[in-house]
Amino acid sequence: DPSQSRHHQELPTSSSVSTITRQSLEIVEMLREAERQGFTADDLQVALSQGATNPIEWLTAQWPHLVETVQVLVSTRGREMPEENNNIGILTANEAKEALRACKGDVWTAVAKAIQTRQQK
């Protein structure tokens, strides 16, 4: 009877539940470790978006360089703008981090976002 098949849902197998539970615990532990080292959940998401196999290691090694790159590119772009539009100034590390987090680590998108945010101030 087709009407009965609608009500029959497959229950997850115990192995898939234990896999999900294990993965959840790994994520929680990764978040705790990231926070211990001064990183946020959003920072961790950036590392994962960038394809890092070890996100904490990536954040320690690459994140500061990414932040600095955005700061330099925003300043450079600001200097290249016509005088009446050059109200960019020097981007803080926190502003660069916010832009990178919002753009999942995409440098050029973060640069554009940071410039736009600065121009709106």
PyMOL commands that set and color helices and strands:
alter all, ss='L'
color gray80, all
select helices_A, chain A and resi 2-7+14-36+41-49+55-61+63-80+83-85+93-102+107-120
alter helices_A, ss='H'
color red, helices_A
deselect
rebuild
show_as cartoon
